Amino acid sequence: LPHPLIYKTGTYTMNAEQLYKDWQPKLYFAAARHLYPDVENIFVTFDYFTNKPVTITFTEDDAQDIFLEATDKFLEIENCNKISRIPNSYKCKYLCVGRDECDKLWKELKSNNES
């Protein structure tokens, strides 16, 4: 059976309810569902190395909802004309292209919006 097992480090951990609402396990589930369409139950486990691993599963109804949510999010991003910067955010610091590149992209966006 497919069973994505995600090892996480850091001090922030999530319980099952939080994981169920988070995008990361939803995307792992969707990928496993796509790769193994005949498997009825797909479990997703997050191991934070702090306590017991947290395992969740999604239903077939959840799969449809996840697909619709992902489609909506994709369209939202595709149609976005203005990006909100988050100063001093770990997302901007670690998940982006880097401060210099970010400043360059913001300058380009600003000049494109003014034309």
C-alpha positions in Angstrom: 0.0 0.0 0.0 1.2 3.5 -0.7 2.0 5.3 2.5 3.8 8.6 2.2 6.0 9.1 5.3 7.3 12.6 5.7 10.1 13.3 8.2 10.1 16.8 9.6 12.6 18.7 11.6 12.2 21.9 13.6 10.3 22.9 16.6 6.8 23.3 15.1 4.7 20.2 15.0 1.0 19.7 14.0 -1.6 17.4 15.4 -4.0 15.3 13.2 -6.6 18.1 12.9 -4.0 20.7 11.8 -2.5 18.3 9.3 -5.9 17.5 7.9 -6.3 21.2 7.0 -2.8 21.8 5.8 -1.8 21.8 2.1 1.3 19.6 2.3 -0.4 16.3 3.4 -3.3 17.0 1.0 -0.8 17.2 -1.9 1.0 14.0 -0.8 -2.4 12.3 -0.7 -3.3 13.6 -4.1 0.0 12.4 -5.6 -0.4 9.0 -4.1 -4.1 8.8 -5.2 -2.9 9.7 -8.8 -0.2 7.1 -8.8 -2.3 4.4 -7.2 -5.9 5.1 -8.2 -7.2 1.6 -7.2 -6.0 1.8 -3.6 -8.9 2.6 -1.4 -7.1 3.8 1.8 -4.0 6.0 1.6 -2.4 7.0 4.8 -0.1 10.0 5.2 2.3 10.1 8.2 4.3 13.0 9.5 7.2 12.1 11.9 8.5 15.1 13.7 11.0 13.1 15.8 9.5 14.7 19.0 6.7 12.4 20.0 4.7 9.8 18.1 4.3 10.1 14.4 0.9 11.6 13.2 -1.0 9.6 10.7 -4.0 10.8 8.8 -6.1 9.6 5.8 -8.5 11.2 3.4 -11.7 9.9 1.9 -12.7 9.8 -1.8 -14.9 12.9 -1.1 -11.8 14.6 0.3 -9.9 13.7 -2.9 -12.6 15.6 -5.0 -12.5 18.6 -2.6 -8.7 18.7 -2.7 -8.7 18.7 -6.5 -11.2 21.5 -6.5 -9.3 23.5 -3.9 -6.0 23.0 -5.8 -7.7 24.1 -9.1 -9.1 27.2 -7.4 -5.7 28.0 -5.8 -4.0 27.5 -9.2 -6.4 29.9 -10.9 -6.0 32.4 -8.1 -2.2 32.4 -8.5 -2.4 32.5 -12.3 -4.7 35.5 -12.2 -2.8 37.3 -9.5 -1.6 40.8 -10.5 -0.1 41.9 -7.2 1.9 39.9 -4.7 1.9 40.8 -1.0 5.4 40.8 0.4 5.8 39.6 4.0 8.7 41.4 5.5 10.8 39.3 7.9 8.8 36.2 7.2 10.5 32.8 7.1 8.6 32.2 3.9 10.3 35.1 2.2 13.6 34.3 3.8 13.7 30.5 3.1 11.1 29.6 0.5 11.7 32.3 -2.1 14.4 33.1 -4.7 16.5 35.2 -2.3 16.3 38.8 -1.3 18.3 40.3 -4.2 16.3 38.3 -6.8 13.1 39.2 -5.0 13.9 43.0 -5.0 14.7 42.7 -8.7 11.4 40.9 -9.4 9.4 43.5 -7.4 11.0 46.3 -9.3 10.0 44.6 -12.6 6.5 44.0 -11.4 6.1 47.6 -10.3 7.4 49.0 -13.6 5.1 46.7 -15.5 2.1 47.8 -13.5 2.9 51.4 -14.0 3.0 51.1 -17.8 
